[in-house]
Amino acid sequence: MHSMTGFGRGSATTEDFTATVEIAAVNRKQSEVVVQGTRDLADLEPRIRRAVTQATSRGRLQVTLKLDPTAKGAKPAKVDTGLALAMEKAFEELSGLLGRDVLPLASDFIRQPGVISFEDGGIDPEMAWQAVEPALEAALEQLLAMRSSEGGHLKEDFQQRLAILEGFAEKLAADAPGRLVRQREMLLKRLRDAGLDLDPADDRVLKELAIFADRCDISEELTRLASHFRKFRDYLDGSEPPGRALDFLCQELFREFNTIGSKSNDAGIAQIIVEAKTELEKIREQVQNVE
């Protein structure tokens, strides 16, 4: 199990280029890959996106690419000799006009467009990919290692909180039989207080208790809770990214606890439901971090 957050960095050097790739990942329900690099590297974006989406399934992943030429791969400088000589002659004429030497500086030649230029034939995507690919692989490896480590911590937390929820379910199962007894005592007390001292074996009393027992029966909900707990653990131990499935199971667990609370109409059970929902909400928040 992997978390959706993480960071990875990798670099690689060939004869022509040094590539540096950084990947920062944050939470997102769907997969989104954003590549940041210079315009002349746009041809590499589809390859980068494909590699990242093959390694991850969810999250917003920002890939930052930097490519620097090596000494061998640097473009040679070109000097426009005619323009340089024309500038030199212009300064000589200016010196004669002013009657004093006005000498050009190196910065004057550099600032003049066209005196010194560099060949711009663009970057060969294949040559650049030879440096970018291993750098990207190293960044992804580091990213996945970090996501895996954090995912391990999340898994431990889920297991502990699931055990707490199972404990609540066990309390509900143990308390459910006594709910009918308490209801019988409460009904008889109300009848006595109203001056109707009926026999507990009276058919009307028994019918009322039978209706109550059917209405507050939570055996089905407890069975489904146990099934959801088992499925939750199966996803934690599975090889596929479980984020979406765990999110769905959290909704189903909340539904079952909520139904039990609405059926029971009992202060003690209501308190257990409140505590269970609070613990479940913590799990739901953490599930948003799971890939």
N, C-alpha and C positions, 0 to 999 in steps of 0.2 A: 504494500500500500504506500502510495506517495502523497505528499502534500503538494499543493499547487504553487506554493511560494518557494523561491530559491534563486540562486545566482551562480553563474559559471563564467569562467574566463579562460581563453586559450590563445596561444600565439604559435606561429610557424613561419619559417624563413626558407625561401628558395633562392636560386641565383639572382632572380630578378626582383622579388618582392618580399616584404615582411608583413604578414597579416596578423591583426589582433581582433578577436571576436569576444564580445561580452554579451551575455544573455541574462536578463532580469525577468523573473516570472512572478506574477501576482494572481490573486483569485479572479475567476470569471466563470460563469456558467458554461459558456461555449469556448471554443478554441479561437484565439486571435493571435496572429503573428505579425509584428510590426518590425520592418527592417529599416534601419537608419544607416545611410552611407552616402558617399558622394554620387553625383549624377552619373559619372562614367562607370559606376559599378552596378547600374540598374539591371544589366543583363544577368547578374548573378542572383538577383532576388528570388526568382522562381526556384532555383536549386536550393537556396537557403531555406525557403518556406517549406519545401518538400521534406528536407532533412529534419527540420524541427517538428513538423506535424507527424512524421513517422515515429519520432521518439517520445512525443507527448500527446495527450488526448484532450486536456482541458486547461484553461488558464489564459491569461494575456501575457504573451512572451515578447519582450522588446529586445531585438537583436541589433547591437551596435557594431558596425564593421569599419575598421580602419586599415588602409593599405598604403604602405610606403615603399617606394622603389629602393633597391639596394644600389650600391655604387655601380654595379654592372648594369642594372636596369634603368639607371637615371638617363633622362633624355639629354643629348648633347646641346650645348649652347651654340647659337649662330649669331655672328656679328655682321651687321650691314656696313661694310667698309665704306661704301660711297656716302652713306648718311653720316658716319663718324667723321670722315674727312671734311664733309661740308660743314659740320659743326665746328671743327678745328679752324677752318678758313674763316668762318663767321666771327669767331673770337679774335682772329688776327686783324680783320677789318675793323672790329670794334675797338681794338687797342690803338690802331692808327687814327681813328676818328677822335678818340679821347686823348691821345697823346701820352698814354701810359699803358703798361702791360695789363691786360685783362686775360688771365689764364683760366681755362675751363678746369673744373674739378671732376673727379670720377663720378660723383653723384649727378653731375649735369648730364653725363652720357647715359647713366642708368635711368634717370627720370624721363629722358627723351624716348617716346614710344618708337620701337622698331630698331633702335641701335643694337640692343642685345635682346634676343628672343630665343625661345626654346621650342624645339620641334614638338608639335602636339598631334601625334598620330592616334591618340586615344589608347586605352588599355585593352590589351588582348584578353578577352574573358577566359580563355582556356589557360593561358599562362597565369592569370590572377587566381583562378580556381585551384591551381596546384598548391598555392599557399593558403588560400581561404579554407579549403576543405579540411585539412588536418587541424587548423585552428578552430574551426567550427565543431569538429568531433571532440576536441579536448574540452571546449566550453560546455558542450552538451553532457559529456561524461561527468564533469564537475557539478553541473546543475542537477542531474539526475541523482547523483550521490547525496547532495544536500536535501533534495526532495524526499529521497528514501529515508534518510536519517530522521527528518522531521516527521515523516509518515509513521515511522516506528514508534515515536513518542505519542503520536495521536492514537495509534492502535492500543497502546497500553492504557491511555486515558479512557478510551471507549470501553475497553474490557472492564475496567474498574467501575465505570458508571453503569454499565449494563448489569453488573452484579448488584448494584444498589437498586436498580429498577426491578430486578428479579426478586429481591428481598421485599420490596413493596408489594409485588404480585403475590408472594407467599403470605404476607400479612392479610391481604384482601381475601385470599382463599380460606385462610384459617378463621377469619372473622365472619365470613358469609353465613355459615349455619346459625350462628348466634343472633344474626339479624332478625330471623323469623321469631325466635323466642322473645326477643325484646319487643317486637311489634305486637305479639300476643299479649304480653304483660301490659303494654301501653293501651291496647284496645280494651282490655278488661277493666283497667283503671278508669278509663274515660266513661265506660258504661256504668261503673259503680258511682262515679262522681255525678253522673246524670240521673241516678236513682234507678238504673236498669240493671239489677243484679242478675244477669243471665248465667246460666250454666255454661262453663267453658266448652262442654261437649255439644252445646246447642248447634244445630245445623247452620244457622245464620252466622254464628261466630266462625265456624269451621270454613264456611264458604268465603267469608271475608278474608280469612287468613290464606286460603288457597289462592285467591286472586292476587293478594299481596305477594305471596311466594313466587307466583309466576311472573309478576311484574318486576320484581327485584332480583330475579335469577341472573347471575353474572358468569355462569359456567362457560358459556360460549365465548365471552370476552376474554376470560382467563386462558382458555384454550388457544385463542388467536394470539394473545400476548406471548405465550410460550413458543408458538410457531414463529412469530416475528423475532423473538430473541435468538432462536436457533439460526434463522436465516441471516440475521445481522452478523453473527459470528462467522457464518459460512463466507459472507462477502469479505469480512476482515481477513480471512485466511486464503481467499482466492487470489488468482494471478491476474485477473482483469481489473482495470480501474473501477472502484466501487462507488465513487462519489454520488452519481445520480441515483443508484439503487438505495444507498444509505439514506439519502434525502427523502426518498419515497417511503422507506420503512419508518422514518421518524414521524411522518405524517400519519401513518397507520397506527403506530403506537400511541400517538396523541389521541387519535380517534377512539381507540379502545378504552384508554384511561378516562376520557371524557364521558363515554357512554356509561361506564361503571359508576362514575360520580353522579350522573343524572338519574340512574336507576336506584341507587342505594338510599338516598335521603337520610343519611346517618352522619352525625357530627364526627364520629371517630373515623369513618371511612372517608369522609370529605377531607379531613386533615391529611390522610395518606395520599389522596389524589392530588392535593395541592403540592405536597412534597415531591411526588412523582413527576408532575408536570414541570416543576422547577428544575429537577435533575434532567429531564428530557430536553428542556430548552437549552441547557448547557451543551448537550450532545448535538443538538441541531446547529448551534453556532459553530461548533468545531467541524461538523460535517461540511460546512461551506468551504473549508480549507482543503478538503480531500479531492484528489484528482479523480 
